[in-house]
Amino acid sequence: MGWVLNIASNYLRFLVGMVVLFFLTPFIVSRIGMDLFGLWSLIFAVIGLFGLMDLGFATAAVKYVAELSASRDHAGRNQVLATLLVIYSGLGLVCLMLVAALAGTAPAWFDLTESQREDFTIALWLLGTAMALCFPLSLFKAILVGSGRMSLVNLVELGTTLGNAALIVFLLEAGYSLLGLAISTALTMLLSTLLLIPFAYRLTPELSLSPAQFTRSRIRELSNFSFYFFIANVSVLIILRIDPVVIKVFLPLSAVAVYAIAAKVSEYTYLLNKQFSNALMPLVSQSKGTGDTDTIRRILVDGTRFLMAIATPFIALLYFYAYDIITLWMGKEFAGSVPLLRILLIAVLFTSIQLNAANVLGMTGHHRFVAFSMGGSALVNLGLSILLIQHFGLTGVAIATLSAAFLVETLIIVPKACTMHGVSLSGFVVGALIPVLPALAVALGIVYLLDHLQAANSFTWIIVEGAASALIFFIVFYWTGFKAEERRMLYDKILKLRGPRMANTTEE
């Protein structure tokens, strides 16, 4: 049940984050204007590139904590963590030096006014310094995630997300404009990592991070793994964050703002789906450590089936209501985001299909393949974006993302994972994808009928119609997408949960 709780808390955290984004974004635009919102999106894209300096060590930390904890090798785990702490401290110093270098040069790369350059520089220093400090502090998150306590991490991050939203509202109302966004974001980044430190020490058996446990031999071992996840992380950041930079080179800040709305919704949709596979990542490592190949295959096929059962209705509803959502949310001046969002949502669907496959490959020794595949996807995305934006504008950038997701991620990573773990490609399609289609067809029919009877002219109707169709989807999926033994297992779990309560009631 621990993994179910981790998955559920992942989704809760992201759903709350999406709700916060929903209410906060139009408020921010109304307070700072479209141009400054475009500038903030640009700053966030540049800061996001600092995440590349992690070099993949965060994934390595989760992998080794999970494997060594499963084998109860606490000494080896502490040795790995102490080595990573030294590495992360060095990366934090390098990050500060990079911030200093970029603060003097980056504003000149874009066609900004004098006041915009000043805002850019201040925000860069605030966010860059916070990120530098977060490098060593993020190790405590990896400790908790690797030891299977992801739900606790999610609870802390849920609280800091809500705190960040409240602080942004307060600072913008006080007239701090873009500076208020930077201050609040930087403080939240630090707080979300600091709060995890006492939990990591209290809940991790025999945890010690003494520098005396640092060993050079572990650097090579960690680097051999992390380097390839660094390539994968670079690729994901390019896919998610480079588009605003490309757009600004060819188009004005207002175009960056229009694309940013579609990109933000699709990014949150992607990250929401990724929470499922992220929660299963430590389980893959633990299964590899114990030689449990059957569990790994179930994660690949059945895990993807349940992931798609969550992803497809959500993506389909966003696609169907894209115009209503965007115009009701941001106003008709952002109607240009609608076709972009629909293209990006299709890209998210293809990317979601390979999430479990990529994690299974990465955690079972095929991380090089995943890294180079994701690198290829990023290069295809970037190259096509530069080419297509000159002919099709913002639509070309969205098409580039879709093309890379389908041609590289879905058609290359999934077949490789199936081959490596003894699953036929047809077996994967039949076991992971086909079971979702009957429920999806029924749900889409219901939402079309409901919208025909009552046009979605308010968020209330969008929520009502969307909730009704989603409920129908899950009812149908329970009977068509669940295996008989899975229905029995779920029924037994419910009985066990109800059992103690029924016993207590009888005693009373």
N, C-alpha and C positions, 0 to 999 in steps of 0.2 A: 504493500500500500504506500510505501515511502515514495516510490517512483510516480505513482498516481498523484500524490500530493504535490510533488515537485512540478509535474506537468500542469496541474490545475493552478498552482500558484504562479507559474510562468505566464499562463494565459490571463489570470486575474491582473497581474502587474501590467501587462501590456494593454489589456482592455481599459484599465483605469488611465493609463498613459494616453491612449487614443481619445478617451473622453476629455481629458485635460487639454490635449492638442486641439480638439474640436472647438472647445469654448475659448481657449486662450489665443489661438491664431487670429481670428477676426478682431479680438480685443487689441492685440499687438498692432495689427495693421491700422486700426482706427486711431491709435495713439501716436504711431511713428510715421505713418504714410507708406505708400507702396515702394518708393525708392529706397528708403531706409530698411524696409523689410527685405528687399532684394539684396541690399548690402549685408544685412545680418545673415542671409542665406549664403552669401559669398564667403563671409568670415567663417561661418560654421563649416563650409566645405574645405577651406584652407586648414582650419584647426583639426578637422577630421583626418587630414593627411598625417598629422603628428602621431596618430594611432599606429602608423606603419612602424614606428620606432619600437613597438613591442617585440618585433622580430619573431613573432609566433611563440614566445615563451609562455604566454598565458595558457595556451592550449596544452603546451608541454607540461605545465604545472598541474593542470587538471588530470591529464593522462597518468602522470607518475604518482600523484597523490592517490588516485583511484586504484591503480594496480598495486602499489606498495601497501596501501591500507588494507586491501583485500587479502594480501599475503601476510599482514601483521608485521611487516618490516618497518617498524617505527624509526629505527636508527637510519635506515637508508632513505626513508621519506624526509627526515630532518636534514640529512646531508644535502639532498636535492634542493630543499627549500632554502637552506642557508646559502647555497651557491646561487640560487635565483635571486635572493635578496641583494647580494653583492652586485650581480649583473644589472638588476633593475635600478639600483642606486646610481650606477654609472650611466645608464640610459637616461635617468632623470637629469643628470648634469649636462649630457649632450643635448637634451631637449631644450634646456634653458639657453644654451649657446645658440641653438638654431633659432629660437624665438628672437634673441638679440639680433641675429643676422637678418632675419626676415622683416623685423620691425623697421629696419632702415631701407629695405629694398622693395618689399612686396607691394606697398601702396602705389608705387610707380608703375607696376605692371598693368594696372587697370586705369581706365579713364575716369578718375574720381575728382570731385571738387576738393578744395582745401579742407573744409570741415569734414567731409567724408573720409579723407585720408587720416585726419586726426582721430576720428571715431574708430577707424580700422586699426590703427596702431595701438590705441588704449585697450581695445577689446582683445587684440592679439596677445598683448602682454598679460592681461588678466587670465584668459583662458589657457594660454601656453604655460604660464607658471603653475596653475592648478593641475594641468596635465602632467607636468614634470614631477610634482609631488605625488601624484597618484600612481606613478609607475611602481615604486616600491610598496606603496600601501595596497595596491590591487592584489598583491600576493595573498592577502588574507581572504579575499573573495574566492580565489582559486582553491585555497585550502578547504573552505566550507563546501564549495561546489563539488570538488573532487571526492570529498568524504560523504557525499549524498545529502547534504543539508542545503540544497538549493532553495527550498521553501523559505528558510530563514533569511537568506540573501534577498529573495523577492519581497519579503515583508519589509525589510529595511529600505529597499529601493522604492517600494510603494510609498512609504512615508515621506521619503525625501522628494519624490516626484510631486506629491501634493504640497509639500513645503515650498518647493521651487515655484510652483504656480502661484501660491499666495504671495510670495516675496516679489515675483515679477509684477503682479497687479499693484502691490503697494508701491514699488519703486517707479513704475510708469505713471501711476496717479500722482506721485510726488514730483514728476517732471524730469526723471532721469533719462528718459528716452532710450537710445540704444545702449548707453552705458549701464542702465539698470538691468537690461537683459544679460550683459556680460558679467556684472557683479553677481547676480543671482545664480547664473549657470555655473560660475567658477566655485562659489560657496557650496552649491549642491554637489558638485563633483567631489569635493574634498570630504564633505560630511558623510556621503554615502559609503566611502571607504573607511573613514575613521571609526564609524559606528560598528564595523564588523570585527575590529581587533579583539575586544574582550570576548566576543562569542567564539572566535577561532581558538583562543587559548583555553576557554572553558570546556569546549565540546570536542576538542581533538586530543586523543590520548597521547600523553608524553610529548607534546609539541614543544620544540625548542628551535630557535632561530639564531643561535650563537654564531658569530662570524668565524669562530674557531673550527666550525664544521665545514667551512668552505673547502672544496677540493677542485683542483684543475681538471682531474679526470672526468668529473661530472659535467664540466663545461662542454667537452667534446660530445659526450653522450646526449646532452640536452640540445646542443646546437644541431646535431645531425637530424634530430626530429623537428626542432622548431623552425629551422631554415625553410623547410618546405611549406610549413603552415604560414610562415611569413609571406611567402609568395602568394599563397591562397588569400591571406588577409589583405595584402596589397591589391589583389585582384578585386576582392569584394568592395574595398573602399573606392577603388576606381569606378566600379560599376555603380555604387550608390552615391558617391559624392563628387565625381569629377564633372558631371554634366553642367552644373552652374558655372564652372570655370570656362568650359568650352563655349557655352552660350554667351557669356559676357564678352568673349573675344570677338564674336560676330554680331551680337545684338545688344540692345540697351538693357539697363537694370530692370525695367518694367517687364521685359521678356523673361528675365531670370525669376522674377516674382511669380509670373503666371506658371512657369514650368515647376517652380518650387512647390506650389500647392499640390499639383498632380504627383510629383515625385515624393513628397512627404507622405501622402496617403498610401501610395504604393509601397514605399519603404516600410511604413508601419505594418502594412499587410504582410509583407515578406518577413519582417522580424517577428510578427505575431505567429506566423507559421513555423518559424525557426525555433520558437520556444519548445515545441514538441521534440524536435530532434536534439536540441541542446540538452534537454532533461535526460535523454537516453544515452548521451555521449559517455558519461562515466560508467553506465551499465555495460556498454560495448567494451570498454577497457577492462572492467572487472571480469567479464565473460572471457575475454582473450587471456587474461592472467590465469584463469582456472581451466582453460581449454574447452569451454562450453560453446561449441560451434552451433548447436541447435538454437540457442538463444540468439546468437548473432544473425542467423538466417531469419528467425521470427521478427527480429527488429527490422531487417531489410524489407521483408514482404508485408507482414502483418502491421508492423509499425508504420509503413508508408500508407497502408490502407486506412488506418485510423487517422493519420495525418491528413490525407486527402479528404476524409469525411468531415474534418474540421475546416480545411482550407477551401474546398470547392464551393460550398453554399455561401460562405462569406464573400469570396471573390465574385461569385455570380450575382449576389445581391448588390454589391458595390458597382458592378458593371451596369446592371439594370437601372439603378437609381443614380447613376453618376451625374447626370445633368441636374436633377433635383437637389442632390446633396451639395454640389459645388455652388449652385446659384443661391440656394437658401442659406448656405453657410457663409460664403464670402461675397455674394452679390454678383450681379450679371456681368460686371466688369472682368470677372474671372471665368467667364463662360469658355474662353479659349483653353482652359485647363481640362475640359471634359473629354475631348477626343484623345488628348495626351494620356489622361488617367486610364481610359479604356485600353489603350495599347499597352501601357505599363502593367495593367492588371493581368493581361494575357501572359506577359513576360513572367510575372510573379507565379502564375500557375505552373508554367514549365519549370521554373526554378524550384518550386516546392516539391515537384516529383523527385528531384535528385537529392534532397536534403539528407534523408536517412542514408541513401547510398553513399554519399560523400563522407559522412561521418563513419560509416562502417569501414569504408576503405581506409580512411585516415587513421583510425584507431587500431587497425589490424595489420599495419606495416606497409600500406600502399599510399602513404602520404605524398610521395613524390609524384605519383600519377595525378592525384587530386590537385596538387599545387600547380602542375604544368597545365592541367585542363582548365582550371580557374584563371590562370594567367592568360591562356589562349582566349578565353571568353572576354576578359578585360581588354585585351588588345583588339579583338574584333569589334567590341563595343566602342572603344575610343576611336579607332580608325574609321568605322562607319559613321560615328557621330560627326566627326570633322568633315567627312565627305558629304553626308546627306543634309547637314544643316545649311549648307550653301545652296542647296537646290530645293529643299522642302521645309526649311525653317525648323521650328520646334518639333513638328511632326517627325522630321527626319531623325532627330535625336532619340525620340521614343521608339521609332522603328529599329534603330541600331541596338537598343537594349533588348528588344524582343528577339531580334535575329540572333544575337549572341547567346541568349538564354536557351533558345530552342536548338540551334545548330551545335553548340559546344557542350553546354551543361547537361541537357536532357539526352541527346543522342550519343554522347561519349561516356559520361560518368556512370549512368545507370547500367548499360550493357557490361561495362567492366566490373562493377560490383557484383552483378549476377554471375558472371563467369568465375570470379575469384571465390565465390562462396556456394558454388554448386546449385545455382538456381537458373533455370532456363529463362530467357527473355520473355517468351510467351507465358511461362508460369508467373513471372512478375506482373505482366499486364493483366492476366486473368485474376491473380490473387490480390493485387494491390490497387488496380485502377478500375477494372470493369465493375466490381461490386458497388462503386459509388454512383454509377450512371443511372440506375433505375430511380433511386431516391432523388437525384438531382433533376431528372426529367419531370418528376411529379411536382417537386418544389417550384421549379420554374413555371410550370403550368398554373400552379396556384397563385403565384405572385403576379403573373400576367393577368389572370382573371380578376384578382383583387384590385389591381391598378386600373383595369378597365371599368370596374364598378365604381371605384372612388380614386380619382387622380391624386397622386402624392403631392399635395400642395402645401404640406407642412411636415415638419420632422415627426410630429405625432403620428401621422398616417404612415410615414416611411417606417417608423419603428413598429407600429401595429402590423402592417402588412409583411414587413421583413421577418418579424418574430413568428407570425403565423406560418409563413412558408418554411422558415427554419425548423419550427416544431414538426411540421409535416415531414420535412427531410429526415430528421432523426428518427421519427417513428417508422418511416419506410425503411431507412437504413438498418434499423435494429432487426427487422425481419428479413431483409434481402442482403445486407452487408455483413452481419454478424454470422459466424459459424455457430452450429447448434451447441457445441461444447462451450463456446464463449458466452452464449446466452445462459446456459446452465451455471457457469462459473459466476456470472454477474448476479444471477438470482441467489446463489448460495452466499455470496458476499453480503447482499442486502439482508438475507435472513440472519446472518451472523451479527450484523450491525443492530438489527432489531431485537435479537435474542435477549441480551442483557436487559434492555428496557422492558421487554415483555415479562421477564422474570421478576424484575423489581416491582412491576405493577401487580403481579400475582401475589407477591409477598405482602404487599401493602393491603 
